[in-house]
Amino acid sequence: MTAAVDVLIPTCERPQALAVTLSGLASQSHDGFRILVSDQSAQAVADDPLVAGMRRVLELHGTEVIIERHVARRGVAENRQHLLELSRAPHVLCLDDDVWLEPWALERLVDAIDELDCGFVGFAVQGLSYRDDHRPHQLSAYEEWPGRVEPERVRRGTPAWDRHLLHNAANPTHLAESLRLEPSDWRAYKVAWIGGCVLYRRAALLEAGGFSFWPDLPPEHAGEDVVPQLRVMERHGGAGLLPSGAVHLELPTTVPHRDVECYDVVGL
């Protein structure tokens, strides 16, 4: 039986963080998913005791966990495309290996994408070490979708591009607090893009080309998640959700050389 959601996690040299990410998935109220991990670490993460332990917990709960070695490192975009090609579910959650999810997160993402009928929805990851760092000057671009999410073209240099500031530091936390939402409430808002936790309609992501642009890039690149989101948004629309159910573990990046931005290389 095909799962409703395939959770796609690229990982490299982060076994402890991956274990925390898996622990968040193990507590999800939504149970119709499987997990696909593409590992590019020097030592197989599947052998790490913490990862192996969480894998056993997930499998005990009936969640299939596939951890595949994919060691020919051609960049994060290629690794994400590899995972997308392995997926079969109608929805795919592109999840970074250093993101912990609230227990209600996946269920809310699935409910929202069905209700909004758009190409993707996502949670901006919250950096909780910035909990006391309020940045009201970065929140002026916040705008909710009043109803149906519509396709829109977002490009650098347009006012809509400034929406990326909404996701800095703990801004998603502060936005949610200002809305005073009840636990079961959520709001959909307009985004430039979302990093770390994005649920796509798989067909929409494939139609937009997925991450198949990877051969045009050097192995060291950044921003691989921006290009497909802009393409999907232009065709089918996309939205962020508040409150966010995703927390960033705030580890050092595994992509230290960020001179090449996919947006600058790949034609949109």
C-alpha positions, 0 to 999 in steps of 0.5 A: 500500500502506497503511503500518503506522504513520503518524507524525503531527508537528505543527510550528510555527517549529521547522525545525531541531528538526524536522530532528533529529526526522526524522533519528531517524526516518530511522535506524529499524529499522522501515521500515513507516511514513510521515510526516505533518507539519502545518506552521503556521510563518510560513515553510514548513518544507519549504523549510528546507535541513535539513528538505529534506535529511532528507526526501530521505534518508527518501525515498531509504530508501523512506519517504513524507514529506508536509509540509502547510501548515496555517496557520489556527492554532486550537491544537495540539489542532486541528492534531493532529486535522487530522493524525489525519484525514489518517492511514490506518494501523492505528497512529498515532505522535503525535510532537512536533517536538522529539523524537529517537528511538533506532533501535529505538524504533518497532519496539519500540513496534509490538511492544509494542502488539501484545503488550500488546493495549492502546490505546496505548504510549509513551516518556516523553521524557528530558531528558538535561540532567538526567542528574545530577539524581536525584529518587528522591522522584518515583519511588515511583509506579512500578508495572509491568504484571504481564502484560496491560494492563487498562483503568483510570480515571485522574483528577486527585486519585487516587493514579494521577495521581501517576504523572506525576512519573515523567516529569519531567526524566531520571526515565525514564533513571534508572528504566531504569538501576535496572532493569538491562535487557538491550538487547533487554529492555523493561518496561511500566508504569502511567502517568497520561499520556505526552507527546511520543511515543505510539503509538495503535491508530488505531481506539481513538483515533478511538473515544475522539474523538481531538482533536475537542474542539478547538472547545471551546478557545481557540487558546492551550491546553495538555495536549491530549494528556492528554484522549485518553489518559485516554479511551483508557486507560479503554476499552482500557488504556495503558502506558509502556515502559522503557527510553525510546527518546525524547529531548527536545531541550529547546527553549523551548515554542511554547505560552508561554500555558498558562493553559487546560488541556484537562483543565479544559475538556473533559468526561471 
